[in-house]
Amino acid sequence: RPVSPELDKFATDATVFENAVANSSWTRAAMASIFTGLWPLKHAANGRKDILDPEATTLAEILSDAGYQTAAKVRNWNVFPVFGFRQGFDDFQRVQDGKADKVSRQVGEWLETREAEKPFFLWVHTVDPHEPYRPPAETRDLFMAEDQEDWGLDKHPGFKRTATMTGEEKRSVSQYLLSLYDAEIAFNDKGFGDLIRILDEQALLESTVVIFISDHGEEFLDHGTWGHGRNLYAEQINVPLIVRCPDRGRGRRVDELVQQIDLLPTLLEYLGLPVPDQVEGDSFLPLLEDNGDTAGLA
């Protein structure tokens, strides 16, 4: 269904990676890999009580040392400072409530007050789409069938109610959840469009690298359950990855496999900064080159 018109428009002027893989199926471990370029076993932030290894060097730390102003606007509590994700950030704002539209507004406010003479690195992390799926009513109504039963799984005891459901009930619930999920994607898409317009209005879009990625995927009974963080099947680790650089890779689609740990070395190579020896990912910068090797490109 047409859930992401803003992202689709953005993608036509960027590089779309058709085979991007998350290094974990839940937020904290995946984001730790993105920010360190390390496999989950190395950064150790894999369990619910784990924190990011303070000895690991993060992308924010590298860019801060290189003179960048660093900021984070984060809605997901799994990557709040208590779990070690403040490393390298001058400004880390925990967005305690609200959805993608609120996060985008706060980004706009920060951009207006930043130090204009310095380059910046900004991490924007919304939490929708994410269980429990609670899209705003006006967006929900666009994707929910008129005769669709409301199972109320966004309220206690939530998904636990599905444990005793029959096969037919589960299939019905799956369609219900997919509709809510689509509505949350659509609302998040609008927030992403707002963010791109803010960058454009402040004359920043054409000089800024914009990377759109998800930390993990989501399952809807593909292997017997819902949500994420429960297995490593494709539906939970295949993620969108779209990269827009000011000077290359416009309107390209890439088939070659890339991973979250590859983002850090790619961005550092693009910026002309050294990649730390401990990084385990590989730069995919050549895939963003307009005149480079086209092997693996669609």
ROMIKE-704698 format. One record per residue (C-alpha): x, y, z; residue in three letters. Coordinates in pm, whole numbers, plus 50000, padded with zeros to 5 digits. Layout:
BEGIN
XYZala;...
END
This chain:
BEGIN
500005000050000arg;501165036249950pro;502675039850296val;505805060250219ser;505405087149951pro;507945110250118glu;510595083250145leu;509875071449789asp;510425106949661lys;513665109849860phe;514865076349724ala;514595087449360thr;517455111849425asp;519595088549639ala;521145053749643thr;518815025749753val;520454994249890phe;518144965349809glu;519984940450032asn;520824957850358ala;521064935850666val;520854944551034ala;523444929151266asn;520784921651526ser;517004919451539ser;516504944551822trp;517374980751881thr;520244982852128arg;522474956551970ala;521794969051616ala;522435005651700met;525634996451882ala;526854979751562ser;525905010151354ile;527765034051583phe;530895013051635thr;531244992351317gly;531584961951544leu;529854928251544trp;527444923651838pro;529774898752008leu;532474925552015lys;530474955652140his;528644933952398ala;525404954152408ala;523164924252340asn;521074917552652gly;518354938552812arg;520704949653090lys;523814953852875asp;525434987252800ile;527614997552509leu;531254990252590asp;532735023752705pro;536035013252547glu;534405011152204ala;534995041451982thr;531745055251842thr;531075074451523leu;530005104451731ala;533315104151918glu;535305102751595ile;533375131451438leu;533475152251757ser;537265148551765asp;537315159551400ala;535535192251487gly;531915182951423tyr;529075194951641gln;527255163151749thr;523635159751860ala;521025132351909ala;517225134451920lys;516135099952034val;512695085852116arg;513655049352184asn;514635043952548trp;516725013252456asn;519475036552332val;519265063552598phe;522485075052774pro;521985050253059val;522955023152809phe;526115041152695gly;524855058152381phe;525805093452481arg;529465086852394gln;530665115152170gly;527495136152167phe;527625172752272asp;523845173352299asp;521705142452364phe;517975148552397gln;515805120252522arg;512375125052365val;510245110052640gln;506905111052460asp;505485119252121gly;505865104751776lys;507805112951459ala;506215147351415asp;507425158751757lys;510935145651693val;511075164551361ser;510005197051528arg;512775193451784gln;515285187151508val;514175219451340gly;514655238751662glu;518165224451708trp;519215232451352leu;518145268551397glu;520295272751709thr;523345251751615arg;526805266551562glu;526455275151194ala;530195277251132glu;530775240851231lys;529845209151042pro;527335187751231phe;526475151351290phe;522845146051390leu;521265112951493trp;517455112751467val;515755081851609his;511965078651601thr;510175049151761val;507305045151518asp;506665020651359pro;507074999151669his;504924977451887glu;502554985452050pro;501305000651725tyr;499455032951809arg;499125054551498pro;497155087251528pro;493455082051462ala;493405100951132glu;496235079850990thr;494865047551138arg;491515052850965asp;493215054750624leu;494585019450655phe;492025000850867met;489174983050689ala;485714994150798glu;484794958850908asp;488164952151077gln;487744940051435glu;489704960451688asp;491644935151895trp;492984961852131gly;496464946452152leu;498014980452227asp;496564977852578lys;497474954652866his;498044925152843pro;498834932552478gly;500384904852267phe;500144880452558lys;496484876052464arg;497544858652142thr;499084828952327ala;495744810452347thr;494364820852008met;493404796151737thr;494964796351392gly;492084815851239glu;492174841451519glu;495904845851472lys;495494852051099arg;492844878251169ser;495054894651432val;497964894851189ser;495964914750933gln;494844938551207tyr;498444944051320leu;499674948650962leu;497114976250910ser;498264993951227leu;501884989051121tyr;501215003950778asp;499545033850944ala;502575039151168glu;504905037250867ile;502765063350692ala;502845086750991phe;506595082551032asn;506985088850660asp;505265122450700lys;507685131150980gly;510625121650758phe;509265144150484gly;509055172550736asp;512705166750827leu;513825168450462ile;511845200550411arg;513475215750720ile;516935207950582leu;515945222650246asp;514425254350396glu;517595260250597gln;519735255850282ala;521395224850431leu;520055196550217leu;522485200449927glu;525525200250157ser;524445172350393thr;524765134550377val;521355120150472val;521185083450569ile;517835066250625phe;518045032250796ile;516075010251032ser;517594992751331asp;515614960751265his;512644945951085gly;509334931951207glu;507594898351185glu;503904891751127phe;503524854151176leu;506214847250911asp;507764822351153his;505014819051408gly;505174851351607thr;504994889351589trp;507424917451653gly;511204914751664his;514164904751878gly;513134868151881arg;515034853251586asn;517304861851292leu;515024854050999tyr;514964878150705ala;511824896550812glu;513564907651132gln;516974916750989ile;516284929350636asn;516174967250668val;515784997650445pro;518975017050372leu;518925048250156ile;521935071450130val;521825106149973arg;525195122949920cys;525525158349783pro;527875148449503asp;527295112149400arg;524985082149387gly;521825099849276arg;519045077049149gly;520885044049196arg;519735010149321arg;522334985349450val;521844947749476asp;525094940149656glu;524824929050021leu;525744955250282val;525444955150662gln;524944979950942gln;528594976751050ile;529584989750704asp;528035023950761leu;530745038050989leu;533715030550759pro;531715042350457thr;530905076150609leu;534435081150742leu;535975072950404glu;533595097350235tyr;534615124750482leu;538305117050439gly;538765105650798leu;540765074950910pro;538865043551003val;539855028951345pro;541724996051324asp;539164977651537gln;536274984251296val;534934951451150glu;532754965850876gly;533794973650518asp;533245006350335ser;530745004550051phe;531675039149922leu;532575025149574pro;528905015449534leu;527995052249563leu;530325062449281glu;528485073048966asp;531355062848740asn;532685033048934gly;532314995948886asp;528684987848810thr;528894951148907ala;525994941949131gly;523924972449035leu;520364970148917ala;
END
